[in-house]
Amino acid sequence: MKAMILAAGRGERMRPLTDRVPKPLLQAGGKSLIAALIARLVEAGVTDIVINHAYLGQQIEDTLGDGRQFGARIDYSPEGEHALETAGGIIKALPLLGDAPFLVVNGDIATDFPFASLRGQRIDLAHLVLVPNPLHHPGGDFALAASGHLDGCGTQKFTFSGIGLYHPDLFAGAPSGVSRLAPLLRQALSGQRVSGQLYTGFWMDIGTPERLQELDGCYRKHKFT
């Protein structure tokens, strides 16, 4: 299974930290966010990784190289100065991802999610990992039906973790360029073609300097390694 780490965001809420450093290279506990994710993927046996980038993206390539230092093989999908949004970035990277379902992980999360558990996961068009709603996103994103399918209309919604499996067919016919993932997922949801699971372990969306500081404390107190 190949994996893609989304690393093209500008990180506006992280400014001024991201004025000179791309968000995925921000550090907590002496390691960058993206290096910690790569280590988790490699531990799970996922060593073929694609990383997209835009703003200050060359710094990401210069820091991570070809992935050899992590025991991985890294390919890059540069998007120029302006990111293509999630779907646009994935569509541009499809030639590097192949014809089989692939894993996509947001580059600004921290988690101990067992990525190896997804290697045998059967999917239709997509399979999303949900988490309990954090304080900064109390309304959630998707409801999880007893059948294992996701929908956007249930009374109890959970938050999309930024971890998902996608079949290339989800993007069939979608135009290249800037495009968001949500419309494609909504269309697939209407046909009950998106499954999901709830993960209740460690997960953080590192969207603000305060959350980056909180993660740093977790690392240093060995609450999460």
C-alpha positions as CSV (number, residue, x, y, z in Angstrom):
1,M,0.0,0.0,0.0
2,K,1.3,3.5,-0.9
3,A,0.7,6.5,1.2
4,M,0.4,10.2,0.5
5,I,1.1,12.9,3.1
6,L,-0.7,16.2,2.4
7,A,1.9,18.9,3.1
8,A,0.9,21.7,0.8
9,G,-1.1,23.9,3.1
10,R,0.0,27.5,3.9
11,G,-0.6,27.2,7.6
12,E,-2.2,30.6,8.0
13,R,-3.4,29.9,11.6
14,M,0.2,29.0,12.5
15,R,1.7,32.4,11.5
16,P,4.2,33.8,12.3
17,L,5.7,30.3,12.8
18,T,5.0,29.4,9.2
19,D,6.2,32.6,7.6
20,R,9.7,31.0,7.1
21,V,9.0,27.3,7.7
22,P,6.4,25.1,6.1
23,K,3.9,23.8,8.6
24,P,4.8,20.1,8.3
25,L,8.4,21.0,9.4
26,L,7.3,22.7,12.6
27,Q,8.7,20.7,15.6
28,A,7.3,19.2,18.7
29,G,9.4,17.2,21.1
30,G,12.5,17.6,19.0
31,K,11.0,16.2,15.8
32,S,9.0,17.7,12.9
33,L,5.3,16.9,12.5
34,I,6.0,15.2,9.1
35,A,9.0,13.2,10.3
36,A,6.9,11.7,13.2
37,L,4.2,10.7,10.7
38,I,6.7,9.1,8.3
39,A,8.1,7.1,11.2
40,R,4.7,5.9,12.1
41,L,4.0,4.8,8.5
42,V,7.3,3.0,8.2
43,E,6.7,1.2,11.5
44,A,3.4,0.0,10.0
45,G,5.2,-1.3,6.9
46,V,4.1,1.5,4.7
47,T,7.4,2.7,3.1
48,D,6.4,4.0,-0.3
49,I,5.3,7.6,0.3
50,V,4.3,10.5,-1.8
51,I,4.4,14.0,-0.4
52,N,2.8,17.1,-2.1
53,H,4.0,20.5,-1.3
54,A,3.5,24.2,-2.3
55,Y,4.5,27.1,-0.1
56,L,8.2,26.8,0.9
57,G,8.0,23.2,-0.4
58,Q,11.7,22.9,-1.3
59,Q,12.5,23.0,2.4
60,I,10.5,19.8,2.8
61,E,12.4,18.1,0.0
62,D,15.8,19.3,1.3
63,T,15.0,18.1,4.8
64,L,13.5,14.7,4.0
65,G,15.4,13.8,0.9
66,D,14.6,10.5,-0.8
67,G,13.4,9.0,2.5
68,R,16.3,6.7,3.0
69,Q,17.0,8.2,6.5
70,F,13.6,6.9,7.5
71,G,13.7,3.5,5.8
72,A,11.2,4.8,3.2
73,R,11.1,5.8,-0.4
74,I,9.7,9.3,-0.9
75,D,8.4,10.9,-4.1
76,Y,7.3,14.5,-4.3
77,S,4.4,16.2,-6.1
78,P,5.2,19.9,-6.1
79,E,2.3,22.3,-6.7
80,G,4.1,25.6,-7.1
81,E,3.4,28.5,-4.8
82,H,-0.3,27.9,-4.5
83,A,-1.8,24.7,-3.2
84,L,-4.4,22.8,-5.2
85,E,-6.6,21.9,-2.2
86,T,-7.0,18.3,-1.1
87,A,-8.6,16.7,-4.1
88,G,-6.6,18.7,-6.6
89,G,-3.4,17.7,-4.9
90,I,-4.3,14.0,-4.9
91,I,-5.4,14.1,-8.5
92,K,-2.0,15.6,-9.5
93,A,-0.2,12.9,-7.6
94,L,-2.3,10.0,-9.0
95,P,0.4,8.9,-11.4
96,L,2.7,8.4,-8.4
97,L,0.1,6.5,-6.4
98,G,-0.8,3.7,-8.8
99,D,-4.1,1.9,-9.5
100,A,-4.7,0.3,-6.1
101,P,-6.4,2.0,-3.1
102,F,-3.9,4.3,-1.3
103,L,-3.6,5.9,2.2
104,V,-3.8,9.7,2.6
105,V,-2.8,11.4,5.8
106,N,-2.9,15.1,6.7
107,G,0.6,16.4,7.4
108,D,-0.5,18.4,10.4
109,I,-1.9,15.7,12.7
110,A,-0.2,13.7,15.5
111,T,-1.5,10.3,16.3
112,D,-0.7,6.8,17.4
113,F,-3.3,5.3,15.1
114,P,-2.2,1.8,14.0
115,F,-1.8,2.4,10.2
116,A,-1.0,-1.3,9.7
117,S,-4.6,-2.1,10.4
118,L,-5.6,-0.4,7.2
119,R,-3.4,-2.5,5.0
120,G,-6.1,-5.2,4.6
121,Q,-9.1,-2.9,4.8
122,R,-11.6,-3.5,2.0
123,I,-13.1,-0.4,0.5
124,D,-15.4,0.8,-2.2
125,L,-14.5,4.3,-3.0
126,A,-13.2,5.5,0.3
127,H,-12.8,4.5,4.0
128,L,-12.3,7.3,6.5
129,V,-11.0,7.2,10.1
130,L,-13.2,9.3,12.5
131,V,-12.3,10.5,16.0
132,P,-14.3,11.9,18.9
133,N,-15.0,15.6,18.3
134,P,-12.3,17.9,19.7
135,L,-13.2,21.1,21.5
136,H,-12.4,23.2,18.5
137,H,-14.7,21.1,16.2
138,P,-17.7,20.1,18.4
139,G,-20.2,19.6,15.5
140,G,-18.2,16.8,13.8
141,D,-18.3,15.9,10.1
142,F,-19.9,12.4,9.5
143,A,-22.2,10.0,11.2
144,L,-21.2,6.3,11.3
145,A,-24.1,3.9,10.6
146,A,-24.4,0.4,12.0
147,S,-23.6,-0.9,8.5
148,G,-20.2,0.8,8.6
149,H,-21.1,3.4,6.0
150,L,-20.8,7.1,6.6
151,D,-23.4,9.8,6.1
152,G,-23.6,13.5,6.7
153,C,-27.0,13.6,8.2
154,G,-26.9,11.4,11.4
155,T,-27.6,12.9,14.8
156,Q,-24.2,11.8,16.2
157,K,-21.4,13.0,14.1
158,F,-17.7,12.4,14.6
159,T,-14.7,14.4,13.2
160,F,-12.7,13.3,10.2
161,S,-9.2,12.6,11.4
162,G,-7.4,13.4,8.2
163,I,-6.6,9.7,7.7
164,G,-8.4,7.9,4.8
165,L,-8.1,5.2,2.2
166,Y,-9.1,6.2,-1.3
167,H,-9.7,4.2,-4.5
168,P,-8.5,6.0,-7.6
169,D,-12.0,5.6,-9.0
170,L,-13.2,8.3,-6.5
171,F,-11.3,10.8,-8.6
172,A,-12.3,9.5,-12.1
173,G,-13.4,12.2,-14.3
174,A,-12.5,15.0,-11.9
175,P,-10.7,17.9,-13.6
176,S,-7.2,18.8,-12.7
177,G,-6.4,22.0,-10.9
178,V,-7.7,23.5,-7.7
179,S,-10.5,21.3,-6.2
180,R,-11.8,20.3,-2.8
181,L,-12.4,16.7,-1.6
182,A,-15.7,17.4,0.1
183,P,-17.9,17.4,-3.1
184,L,-16.4,14.1,-4.2
185,L,-17.0,12.6,-0.8
186,R,-20.6,13.9,-0.7
187,Q,-21.4,12.3,-4.0
188,A,-19.9,9.0,-2.9
189,L,-21.7,9.2,0.5
190,S,-25.1,9.5,-1.3
191,G,-24.4,6.1,-2.9
192,Q,-23.2,4.6,0.3
193,R,-19.8,4.0,-1.1
194,V,-17.8,5.5,1.8
195,S,-17.1,3.3,4.9
196,G,-15.5,4.4,8.1
197,Q,-14.4,3.6,11.6
198,L,-14.1,5.4,14.9
199,Y,-10.7,5.7,16.6
200,T,-10.6,6.7,20.2
201,G,-6.8,6.7,20.8
202,F,-4.4,9.6,20.7
203,W,-5.0,12.1,17.9
204,M,-4.4,15.8,17.6
205,D,-5.0,18.3,14.8
206,I,-2.0,20.7,15.1
207,G,-3.8,23.7,13.7
208,T,-2.6,26.5,16.1
209,P,0.6,27.4,17.9
210,E,-1.2,26.5,21.2
211,R,-1.9,23.0,20.0
212,L,1.7,22.7,18.8
213,Q,2.9,23.6,22.3
214,E,0.5,21.1,23.8
215,L,1.9,18.4,21.6
216,D,5.4,19.3,22.5
217,G,4.4,18.8,26.2
218,C,2.9,15.4,25.4
219,Y,6.1,14.3,23.8
220,R,8.3,15.6,26.6
221,K,6.1,14.0,29.2
222,H,6.2,10.7,27.3
223,K,2.4,10.6,27.0
224,F,2.8,9.9,23.3
225,T,5.9,8.6,21.5
